[in-house]
Amino acid sequence: MTSIIKIVVIGDEKTNIQQLFPKEDPKQPSFFHTHGFQPITIIRAIEEKEIRFQSWFLNPVDQFTEQRMTSYNGAMGALIVFDTQEPESFLSIDKWIHEIWVGAGNDIPIVIMGNRNKGVEENMKTTTIVYEYLKDLMINEKEGILRMVYVENSLDDNKGYEEALKQLGIEYFYYLDRKHQAK
């Protein structure tokens, strides 16, 4: 059985989330700059189950705020991207989390992903700061939160992006198990 999961992907303009898009098919229209989102279907096998991620890459520009709020509806997970070399993009994580909570509810899993440019090594200081941030957030905002995970991605190989999808898939199956047990 194939599961379909809608996820939203958001981050500041400087994170350039478009670099995460699969190689674009020239026949497919791009709505990122005109409508504020780019839907892309990504198929992965997680825990021996096929998942079709309906990934909605959302444009962070203010003119698309209303469109983003509509796009969050029905999301089963979120990926917030920041640039590990741009501190301002990390400072916006709060804004994105709260926007997601308003649009999709505060009970969906969220993966925070630090994006590194090609050739840049992992920065343990950044990793420590993010883990401290998530720990504080979980303490202060306990109500309804499932779990937040941090992964770091290198644009050299996008392995962190693959790990983010895997984590969202695992959380989705966990959610289904809890829902089934509650019946």
C-alpha positions in Angstrom: 0.0 0.0 0.0 1.3 3.4 -0.9 0.8 6.3 1.6 0.5 9.9 0.4 1.8 12.5 2.8 1.6 16.3 2.2 4.6 18.1 3.6 5.4 21.8 3.4 9.0 23.1 2.9 9.8 26.6 4.0 12.8 28.8 4.8 14.1 32.3 4.3 15.0 33.5 0.8 18.7 33.2 1.5 18.3 29.5 2.1 17.5 29.0 -1.6 15.2 26.0 -1.1 14.9 25.7 -4.8 18.3 24.0 -4.8 16.4 21.0 -3.2 14.0 20.7 -6.1 14.7 17.6 -8.2 16.0 18.2 -11.7 13.1 20.1 -13.2 11.2 18.7 -16.2 11.0 21.6 -18.7 7.4 20.4 -19.5 6.3 21.0 -15.9 5.3 24.6 -15.1 6.9 26.4 -12.2 4.6 28.2 -9.8 7.2 29.2 -7.2 7.5 32.8 -8.3 4.0 33.3 -9.6 1.8 31.5 -7.1 4.1 31.2 -4.2 4.5 27.5 -4.1 6.0 24.6 -6.1 4.3 21.2 -5.7 6.7 18.3 -6.3 5.9 14.6 -5.7 8.9 12.6 -4.3 8.6 8.8 -3.9 10.6 7.0 -1.2 10.5 3.7 0.5 10.6 4.0 4.3 10.4 1.0 6.6 9.6 -1.1 3.6 6.5 1.0 2.7 6.2 3.3 -0.2 5.4 6.9 0.5 4.5 9.6 -2.0 5.6 12.9 -0.4 3.5 15.7 -1.9 6.1 18.3 -1.2 4.9 21.9 -1.3 7.9 24.2 -1.5 6.6 27.5 -0.3 7.9 30.9 -1.3 8.9 32.9 1.8 8.4 36.4 0.3 5.8 38.4 2.2 3.5 38.9 -0.8 2.8 35.1 -0.6 1.8 35.0 3.1 -1.9 34.4 2.4 -1.0 31.6 -0.1 1.3 30.0 2.4 -1.4 30.0 5.0 -3.7 28.2 2.6 -1.0 25.8 1.6 -0.4 24.6 5.2 -3.9 23.2 5.3 -3.8 19.4 5.3 0.0 19.1 5.8 1.1 16.0 7.7 4.7 17.3 8.2 6.9 20.3 7.7 10.5 20.9 6.8 12.0 24.3 7.9 15.3 25.1 6.1 17.9 27.6 7.3 21.4 28.4 5.9 24.1 27.4 8.4 26.2 30.4 7.1 23.4 32.9 7.5 22.5 33.6 11.1 19.5 35.6 10.1 17.9 32.6 8.5 18.2 30.7 11.8 16.5 33.5 13.7 13.5 33.1 11.4 12.8 29.5 12.5 10.4 30.8 15.3 8.4 32.7 12.7 8.1 29.6 10.4 7.2 27.3 13.3 4.4 29.5 14.5 3.1 30.1 11.0 3.0 26.3 10.5 1.2 25.8 13.8 -1.4 28.4 12.8 -1.9 27.0 9.4 -1.6 23.2 10.0 -1.9 22.8 13.8 0.8 22.2 16.4 0.6 18.4 16.3 2.5 17.8 13.0 6.1 16.7 13.0 8.7 19.3 12.0 12.2 18.7 10.8 14.6 21.7 11.0 17.3 21.4 8.4 20.5 23.3 8.3 21.6 23.7 4.7 25.3 24.0 3.9 26.7 25.2 0.6 28.9 22.9 -1.5 32.3 22.3 0.0 31.4 23.7 3.5 32.2 21.4 6.4 29.7 20.7 9.3 29.8 23.3 12.1 29.4 21.7 15.5 28.7 25.1 17.1 25.6 25.5 14.8 24.5 21.9 15.6 24.8 22.7 19.4 22.8 25.9 19.1 20.0 24.2 17.1 19.7 21.4 19.7 19.6 23.9 22.5 16.9 25.9 20.7 14.8 22.7 20.1 15.2 21.6 23.7 14.0 25.0 25.0 11.2 25.1 22.5 10.0 21.6 23.6 10.0 22.7 27.2 8.2 26.0 26.6 5.6 24.7 24.1 4.8 21.1 25.3 1.1 21.2 24.4 0.4 19.1 21.3 3.9 18.9 19.9 4.9 15.5 18.5 8.6 15.8 18.0 11.1 18.1 16.2 14.2 16.7 14.7 17.4 18.5 13.4 19.3 17.3 10.4 22.2 19.0 8.5 22.3 18.9 4.7 25.1 19.5 2.4 24.2 20.6 -1.1 27.1 18.4 -2.3 24.9 15.2 -1.8 21.6 16.2 -0.2 21.8 13.2 2.2 20.4 15.4 5.0 17.4 16.2 2.8 16.9 12.4 2.4 17.2 12.0 6.1 14.6 14.7 6.7 12.1 12.9 4.4 12.8 9.6 6.2 12.2 11.3 9.6 8.9 12.8 8.4 7.8 9.3 7.1 8.7 7.6 10.4 6.7 10.2 12.3 3.8 9.7 10.0 3.8 6.0 10.6 4.1 6.6 14.4 1.0 9.0 14.1 -1.0 6.3 12.3 -0.1 3.7 14.9 -1.2 5.9 17.7 -4.4 6.7 15.9 -5.1 3.0 15.3 -4.4 2.1 18.9 -6.8 4.9 20.1 -9.7 3.1 18.4 
